[in-house]
Amino acid sequence: MHNDAMNIELLVVPDCPNTRTAADRLHQELDRLDLHDVTFRTRTITSQAEAEAAHFTGSPTILIDGRDPFAEPGRDPGLTCRMYRTPEGLAGVPTADQLRRALADALRDEPVARHPDR
């Protein structure tokens, strides 16, 4: 079942070195889940006030229906680079598997589990 109402945003800071990788991975995983009709928009966060309003804890941040499936409790909003906990260690973007699981969870309208390995 396709979720045409799925709202995805890629939040980044200017000149983030991981913007392209995050966007490419998001496109690939949407295609892999047969969600060719789902698009996302990229929004550049340029001020601390914007970061706080968007609950932006680093670049890149992927919001699915307004939620950050990779949020870590206690992280303060700010204009910074973001690191993701992956099975291989820290990385600048979530793995393809992590992203695919987050998208699939959102499709099922299940709360996204917050596991350190996701």
CYANA upper distance limits for C-alpha pairs under 8 A (distance plus 0.5 A):
  2 HIS  CA     35 LEU  CA      6.85
  2 HIS  CA     37 ASP  CA      8.43
  2 HIS  CA    107 LEU  CA      8.38
  3 ASN  CA     35 LEU  CA      8.42
  3 ASN  CA     38 VAL  CA      7.98
  3 ASN  CA    107 LEU  CA      7.08
  4 ASP  CA     37 ASP  CA      7.42
  4 ASP  CA     38 VAL  CA      6.64
  6 MET  CA     38 VAL  CA      7.40
  6 MET  CA     64 ILE  CA      7.65
  6 MET  CA     65 ASP  CA      6.52
  6 MET  CA    107 LEU  CA      8.33
  7 ASN  CA     39 THR  CA      8.37
  7 ASN  CA     40 PHE  CA      7.38
  7 ASN  CA     63 LEU  CA      8.44
  7 ASN  CA     64 ILE  CA      6.36
  7 ASN  CA     65 ASP  CA      5.24
  7 ASN  CA     66 GLY  CA      7.72
  8 ILE  CA     39 THR  CA      7.57
  8 ILE  CA     40 PHE  CA      5.25
  8 ILE  CA     41 ARG  CA      7.21
  8 ILE  CA     62 ILE  CA      7.64
  8 ILE  CA     63 LEU  CA      6.05
  8 ILE  CA     64 ILE  CA      5.14
  8 ILE  CA     65 ASP  CA      6.56
  8 ILE  CA     66 GLY  CA      8.00
  9 GLU  CA     40 PHE  CA      5.87
  9 GLU  CA     41 ARG  CA      5.53
  9 GLU  CA     42 THR  CA      6.27
  9 GLU  CA     43 ARG  CA      7.46
  9 GLU  CA     62 ILE  CA      6.34
  9 GLU  CA     63 LEU  CA      5.62
  9 GLU  CA     64 ILE  CA      7.22
  9 GLU  CA     66 GLY  CA      8.47
 10 LEU  CA     22 ALA  CA      8.46
 10 LEU  CA     23 ALA  CA      7.91
 10 LEU  CA     40 PHE  CA      7.56
 10 LEU  CA     41 ARG  CA      6.64
 10 LEU  CA     42 THR  CA      5.09
 10 LEU  CA     43 ARG  CA      6.65
 10 LEU  CA     60 PRO  CA      7.16
 10 LEU  CA     61 THR  CA      6.31
 10 LEU  CA     62 ILE  CA      5.23
 10 LEU  CA     63 LEU  CA      6.94
 11 LEU  CA     42 THR  CA      6.36
 11 LEU  CA     43 ARG  CA      5.43
 11 LEU  CA     44 THR  CA      6.35
 11 LEU  CA     45 ILE  CA      7.15
 11 LEU  CA     56 PHE  CA      8.01
 11 LEU  CA     59 SER  CA      7.02
 11 LEU  CA     60 PRO  CA      6.13
 11 LEU  CA     61 THR  CA      5.49
 11 LEU  CA     62 ILE  CA      6.78
 11 LEU  CA     63 LEU  CA      8.16
 12 VAL  CA     16 CYS  CA      6.94
 12 VAL  CA     19 THR  CA      7.17
 12 VAL  CA     42 THR  CA      7.82
 12 VAL  CA     43 ARG  CA      6.83
 12 VAL  CA     44 THR  CA      5.44
 12 VAL  CA     45 ILE  CA      6.41
 12 VAL  CA     58 GLY  CA      7.91
 12 VAL  CA     59 SER  CA      5.10
 12 VAL  CA     60 PRO  CA      5.27
 12 VAL  CA     61 THR  CA      7.05
 13 VAL  CA     44 THR  CA      5.85
 13 VAL  CA     45 ILE  CA      5.66
 13 VAL  CA     46 THR  CA      6.75
 13 VAL  CA     58 GLY  CA      8.37
 13 VAL  CA     59 SER  CA      6.29
 13 VAL  CA     60 PRO  CA      7.95
 13 VAL  CA     79 LEU  CA      7.16
 13 VAL  CA     80 THR  CA      8.00
 14 PRO  CA     44 THR  CA      6.82
 14 PRO  CA     45 ILE  CA      7.85
 14 PRO  CA     46 THR  CA      7.54
 15 ASP  CA     19 THR  CA      8.46
 16 CYS  CA     59 SER  CA      7.11
 16 CYS  CA     60 PRO  CA      7.90
 16 CYS  CA     81 CYS  CA      7.91
 18 ASN  CA     22 ALA  CA      6.52
 18 ASN  CA     59 SER  CA      8.09
 18 ASN  CA     60 PRO  CA      7.10
 18 ASN  CA     92 GLY  CA      6.77
 18 ASN  CA     93 VAL  CA      7.42
 19 THR  CA     23 ALA  CA      6.60
 19 THR  CA     59 SER  CA      8.26
 19 THR  CA     60 PRO  CA      6.74
 20 ARG  CA     24 ASP  CA      6.48
 21 THR  CA     25 ARG  CA      6.51
 21 THR  CA     93 VAL  CA      7.88
 22 ALA  CA     26 LEU  CA      6.56
 22 ALA  CA     60 PRO  CA      7.49
 22 ALA  CA     93 VAL  CA      6.51
 22 ALA  CA     94 PRO  CA      8.47
 23 ALA  CA     27 HIS  CA      6.72
 24 ASP  CA     28 GLN  CA      6.68
 25 ARG  CA     29 GLU  CA      6.62
 25 ARG  CA     96 ALA  CA      7.03
 26 LEU  CA     30 LEU  CA      6.62
 26 LEU  CA     99 LEU  CA      7.85
 27 HIS  CA     31 ASP  CA      6.72
 28 GLN  CA     32 ARG  CA      6.56
 29 GLU  CA     33 LEU  CA      6.64
 29 GLU  CA     96 ALA  CA      7.28
 29 GLU  CA     99 LEU  CA      7.56
 29 GLU  CA    100 ARG  CA      6.15
 30 LEU  CA     34 ASP  CA      6.82
 30 LEU  CA     35 LEU  CA      5.45
 30 LEU  CA     36 HIS  CA      6.90
 30 LEU  CA     38 VAL  CA      7.71
 30 LEU  CA    100 ARG  CA      8.21
 30 LEU  CA    103 LEU  CA      8.30
 31 ASP  CA     35 LEU  CA      5.94
 31 ASP  CA     36 HIS  CA      5.90
 33 LEU  CA    100 ARG  CA      8.05
 33 LEU  CA    104 ALA  CA      8.25
 45 ILE  CA     50 GLU  CA      6.56
 45 ILE  CA     51 ALA  CA      6.78
 45 ILE  CA     79 LEU  CA      8.02
 46 THR  CA     50 GLU  CA      7.31
 46 THR  CA     51 ALA  CA      8.22
 46 THR  CA     79 LEU  CA      7.94
 47 SER  CA     51 ALA  CA      6.78
 47 SER  CA     79 LEU  CA      7.61
 48 GLN  CA     52 GLU  CA      6.65
 48 GLN  CA     77 PRO  CA      8.19
 48 GLN  CA     78 GLY  CA      6.36
 48 GLN  CA     79 LEU  CA      6.89
 49 ALA  CA     53 ALA  CA      6.66
 50 GLU  CA     54 ALA  CA      6.59
 51 ALA  CA     55 HIS  CA      6.36
 51 ALA  CA     56 PHE  CA      5.24
 51 ALA  CA     57 THR  CA      7.79
 51 ALA  CA     77 PRO  CA      6.10
 51 ALA  CA     78 GLY  CA      5.99
 51 ALA  CA     79 LEU  CA      7.13
 52 GLU  CA     56 PHE  CA      6.81
 52 GLU  CA     77 PRO  CA      5.76
 52 GLU  CA     78 GLY  CA      7.44
 55 HIS  CA     77 PRO  CA      6.04
 56 PHE  CA     61 THR  CA      7.33
 56 PHE  CA     77 PRO  CA      5.49
 56 PHE  CA     78 GLY  CA      6.83
 56 PHE  CA     79 LEU  CA      8.32
 57 THR  CA     61 THR  CA      7.75
 57 THR  CA     75 ARG  CA      6.87
 57 THR  CA     76 ASP  CA      6.57
 57 THR  CA     77 PRO  CA      4.86
 57 THR  CA     78 GLY  CA      6.00
 57 THR  CA     79 LEU  CA      7.89
 57 THR  CA     80 THR  CA      7.75
 57 THR  CA     82 ARG  CA      7.52
 58 GLY  CA     77 PRO  CA      7.77
 58 GLY  CA     78 GLY  CA      6.82
 58 GLY  CA     79 LEU  CA      6.57
 58 GLY  CA     80 THR  CA      5.28
 58 GLY  CA     81 CYS  CA      5.39
 58 GLY  CA     82 ARG  CA      4.83
 58 GLY  CA     83 MET  CA      8.40
 59 SER  CA     79 LEU  CA      8.04
 59 SER  CA     80 THR  CA      6.71
 59 SER  CA     81 CYS  CA      5.25
 59 SER  CA     82 ARG  CA      5.51
 60 PRO  CA     81 CYS  CA      7.62
 60 PRO  CA     82 ARG  CA      6.77
 60 PRO  CA     92 GLY  CA      8.22
 60 PRO  CA     93 VAL  CA      7.63
 61 THR  CA     68 ASP  CA      7.73
 61 THR  CA     82 ARG  CA      8.11
 62 ILE  CA     68 ASP  CA      6.64
 62 ILE  CA     69 PRO  CA      8.17
 63 LEU  CA     67 ARG  CA      5.55
 63 LEU  CA     68 ASP  CA      5.25
 63 LEU  CA     69 PRO  CA      7.63
 64 ILE  CA     68 ASP  CA      6.94
 64 ILE  CA     69 PRO  CA      7.74
 64 ILE  CA    103 LEU  CA      7.95
 64 ILE  CA    106 ALA  CA      7.60
 65 ASP  CA    106 ALA  CA      8.27
 69 PRO  CA    102 ALA  CA      6.70
 69 PRO  CA    112 VAL  CA      6.19
 69 PRO  CA    113 ALA  CA      7.85
 69 PRO  CA    114 ARG  CA      7.32
 70 PHE  CA     84 TYR  CA      8.14
 70 PHE  CA    114 ARG  CA      6.98
 70 PHE  CA    118 ARG  CA      7.24
 71 ALA  CA     75 ARG  CA      8.42
 71 ALA  CA    114 ARG  CA      7.69
 72 GLU  CA    114 ARG  CA      8.16
 81 CYS  CA     92 GLY  CA      8.34
 82 ARG  CA     92 GLY  CA      6.69
 82 ARG  CA     93 VAL  CA      8.44
 83 MET  CA     90 LEU  CA      6.44
 83 MET  CA     91 ALA  CA      5.91
 83 MET  CA     92 GLY  CA      5.38
 83 MET  CA     93 VAL  CA      7.41
 84 TYR  CA     90 LEU  CA      5.92
 84 TYR  CA     91 ALA  CA      5.68
 84 TYR  CA     92 GLY  CA      6.51
 84 TYR  CA     93 VAL  CA      6.46
 84 TYR  CA     94 PRO  CA      6.28
 85 ARG  CA     89 GLY  CA      6.38
 85 ARG  CA     90 LEU  CA      5.31
 85 ARG  CA     91 ALA  CA      7.12
 85 ARG  CA     94 PRO  CA      8.01
 85 ARG  CA    116 PRO  CA      6.61
 85 ARG  CA    117 ASP  CA      6.30
 85 ARG  CA    118 ARG  CA      7.21
 86 THR  CA     90 LEU  CA      6.35
 86 THR  CA     91 ALA  CA      7.25
 86 THR  CA     94 PRO  CA      7.13
 86 THR  CA     95 THR  CA      7.16
 86 THR  CA     98 GLN  CA      8.45
 86 THR  CA    116 PRO  CA      8.14
 86 THR  CA    117 ASP  CA      5.67
 86 THR  CA    118 ARG  CA      6.71
 87 PRO  CA    117 ASP  CA      6.18
 87 PRO  CA    118 ARG  CA      8.48
 94 PRO  CA     98 GLN  CA      6.39
 94 PRO  CA     99 LEU  CA      6.63
 94 PRO  CA    118 ARG  CA      7.96
 95 THR  CA     99 LEU  CA      6.71
 96 ALA  CA    100 ARG  CA      6.50
 97 ASP  CA    101 ARG  CA      6.60
 98 GLN  CA    102 ALA  CA      6.77
 98 GLN  CA    118 ARG  CA      5.67
 99 LEU  CA    103 LEU  CA      6.73
100 ARG  CA    104 ALA  CA      6.56
101 ARG  CA    105 ASP  CA      6.46
102 ALA  CA    106 ALA  CA      6.76
102 ALA  CA    112 VAL  CA      6.97
103 LEU  CA    107 LEU  CA      6.74
104 ALA  CA    108 ARG  CA      6.89
105 ASP  CA    109 ASP  CA      6.76
105 ASP  CA    110 GLU  CA      5.90
105 ASP  CA    111 PRO  CA      7.49
105 ASP  CA    112 VAL  CA      6.45
106 ALA  CA    110 GLU  CA      6.49
106 ALA  CA    111 PRO  CA      7.77
106 ALA  CA    112 VAL  CA      7.44
114 ARG  CA    118 ARG  CA      7.40
